[in-house]
């Protein structure tokens, strides 16, 4: 079991490494520089996670009685390190996807919303007139980093659980990047302001010249990666009733908040749900050969 889990973990690092190589070459070809000062703190946290993973693993070998809790701590640190590395790689990939120059699909997405009977302006106005609901929606929308840390900690108590969620995150992130390259859209102006729209237009004009991790914006409209994450984070805790109640409720609020806070069309949520579903279905097929299992 250890060797299978170890191989599973290493192959995810290979995927992250390939993504990093693609990102580096793409940035080089376009002449985009990376603000080193902005990425160093994140690399610092990455090194801290690896350091503590090594410390806990070493203590586990020396203190067998504490083997289980130290194994949990080691797995959590390794999982956080891999998640952080994946985010560092995937974020610029979404920006690079916007350089493909395909036409904006806002008219088509708005038309689909109209067919579904969704009035974005009316929904945004309803939320803005209710400050408490607006505040709750914004907190839910911005809860992803905290949820991710909590879910990885919970998953570490079953040492193979984080393998599944990290695979799903990688696969869904790469799928979102690939789709967004062909389906760009400006979206609506949500409660988070126009920062993402300004960056998207800057990239599409060819004025983007530096990747700055201190000034990051989520520019993907369709499919909504927030909707994808809301589903897969709920899926990750499906076997824990108390966690499912907590994270499931929070992610329901996030899904309700996505249109008005994130400036998404309603149809973006359906796109994100499809990506989540496909990732959940594909990951067992990808991992099965790594476990030495038959079809």
N, C-alpha and C positions, 0 to 999 in steps of 0.2 A: 504493500500500500504506500509506504514511504517513497519508494522509487517512482511509482506512478504519479504521485502528487508532485514530487520533485521535477519529473519530466514535464508535467503539465505546467508548472510554474515557469520553467525555463523556456518553454515554447512561447508562452505569453511574452516573455522578455524579447524573444526573437522577433515577434510581431511588432512590439513597441520599437525595437531597433530598426526594423525595416521602415516603419513609419517615420522615424527620425531621419533616416537616410533620404527618403523621398522628400521630406520637408526641407532638409538642408540643401539638396540639389535644386529643388524648385525655387527656393529663396535666392540661391546663388544665380540661377539663370535669369531671374527677374531683377537682380541687383538690389534685393531687399536686405538690409542689414538687421541684425538682432541687437537690441539694446542689452548689452551684457549685464549692466548694473541691475536691470529689472528682473532678470532670470536668476541671478545669483542667490537671492534669498530663498527662492523655491528649491534650487539645487541644495541649499543649505539644509532645509527641512528634509529633503530626500536623504541626505547623508546622515542626518540625525536619526531618522527612522531605521536606516540600515545599521547604524552603530548600536542602537538599543536592541535591535533584533539579534545582533551578534553577541551582545552582553547577555541577553536573556537565554539564548541558546547555550552559551558557555556555562551559565549558572545551572541550567537544566541538567547538563552533564555532570556537574559537581554535586548537585543537590537533588537526588532522585525523588525525595519525598515531595518536593515542590515541582516535580516534572510537569504535571498537568497545567497548573496556572502559568508556569513559565512558557510552556508550549503555546498556550493561548496568547500570551503577550508577544511571543516571537512571531506567530502567524499574523497577528494584528499589525505589527510594525512592518513586516514584509508586504502585507496587502496594501497598507497605506502608501508605502514607498512606490509600489507598482502603479497604484492608481494615480498618484501625483505625477509620475513619469509619463503616464498615458495622457493626462490632461495637458502637460507641457508640450507634448507632441501633437495632439489632436487640435488644440486651439488654433495654432497657425495654419493647420491644414484647412480649417473652415474658411479662414481669410483667403488662402490661396485658391480655394474652390470658387470664390467670388471673382477671380481674375479671368474666368473662362469667357465672360462677356455675353452669355446668353441673354435674350430679352427678359425683362421683368414680367412676371406672370400675375401681377396684381389684379388685372381686369378679370382674368379667368378665375382666380381664387375668390374674388368678390362675387362673381356670378354664381359660383357654387354655393357660397354662403347665402345668397339670395334665394337660391333654389331650396335650401334647407330652412328658409324662413328666419334666418338669424340677422338681426339688426345690430351691427357692431356699435354704431353711434348711440343707439338707445341703451344698450347694455352698459357702455362706458359711462353714460350720463347717470344711469340708475345707481351704479357703484359709487361714482364721485359724489353723489348727493347723500351718501351714507358713509361718513368718515370712519366709523368703527369697522364696517365691512371692508372698506378700502384698506385700512391698516392691517386687518387680519389677512387679507389676500396678499398684500405685499410681503408680510412676514412669511407666509407659506411659500410664496414664489421664490424667496431668497433663502429657503431652508436647505437647499440641496447639499452644501458642504457639511452641515451639521448632521443631516440624515445619513450621508455617506459614511462619516466616521462612526456613527452609532451602529449602522448596519454591519460594517466590517468588524466591529468589536463583537457584536452578537454572533456573527458568522464564525469568528475564530474559536468559539466554544465547540463547534463541530469543524474539525480541521480541514475538511474538504469543501465546506460551504462557500468560502470566499472564492474558491477556484471558479465555481459556477457564475457568481455575480460578476467577477472581473472579466470572465470570458464574454458574458452578455454585454457588459459595458463596452468592451473593445469592439465587438462585432456590430453593435447598434451604432456606436460612434462612427465607425468606418462606413457603414451603410448610409448614415445621415450625411456625411461628407460627400459621398459619391452621388447621392440624389440631389443635394443642394447645388452641386456644380452645374446641373442642367435645369434646375427649377428655382432660380433666384427670384426674390420678391422684396419689395420695400416694407410691406406690412403696414400696420397702423401706428399711430403715435400713442403708446400706452403710458402708464403711470411712471415708467422708468425714464421717460424723456426721449430726446432725439439723438443721443450719443451713438447708438448702434446704427441709425440711419445715416448719420454724417460719415461714419467709418465706412459703411457699405458703399456710399456714393464716392468717397475718396478712393477706395480700392477700384471701383469700376471705371473711374476717370483715369486711372493709372498714376495717381498722385501719392499712393501709399509707398513709403520708402523705408520704414523702420518698424520692426516687430517689437512692441513695447508691452511687456507683461504687466506693467503698472497701470496701463490704460486699456484694459480688455473689455470687449463688448460681445454679446451674443448676437451674431448677425444672421443666423439661420432662421428663416421664417417657415418655409415648408421643406421637410416635415418638422414639427415642433419637437426639439430634443427634450424640452421640459416635460412634455407629455410622455415621451418615451421613458425618461428617467422616473417619472411618477409611477409608471406601471411596473418597471423592472425593480424598483426599490420596494414596492409593495410585494411583488412576487418573491423577492429575496427572503422575506420574513414570514412567508405563508405558513410555515410549520410552527410558529410561535404565536399562540393566541393573543397574549398581551401585546406583543410587538406588532402584530397584524392590526390590532385595534388602534394602537397609537399611530403607527406609520401609515396605515390605510386611511385613517381619518385626515391626517395631515396632507396626504397626497391627493385625496379627494378635493380638499380646499385648494391645493395647488392647481389642479386641473381646472377648477372653476375660475381661478385667477389668471390663467394663461392668456385669454383674449384681451382683457382690459389692462392688466399689469404689463404683460409682455408685448402687447401690440400685435397679437396673432389673429389671423382669420380662424373661424371655427373649424374649417376644413383642415387647417394645419394640425389640429389635435387628432383628427382621424388618421392623417399621415403618420404622426408620431406613434399612434397606437399600432398601426400596421408594422412599423419598423420594430417596435418592442416585441410584437407577436412573432415576427419572423426570426428575430434574434433568439428568442426563447426556444423556438423550434429547431433552429439550426445548431445551436451550441451543443446539445447532446450528440448530434451527428458528427460534429467536429471532434469532440472529446473522446468519443467511443474508441477510435483506434489508439489513442494515447493510453487508454486503460487496458488495452489488449483484449477488448470485448468484441464479439462478433456482431453482425448487423441485427 
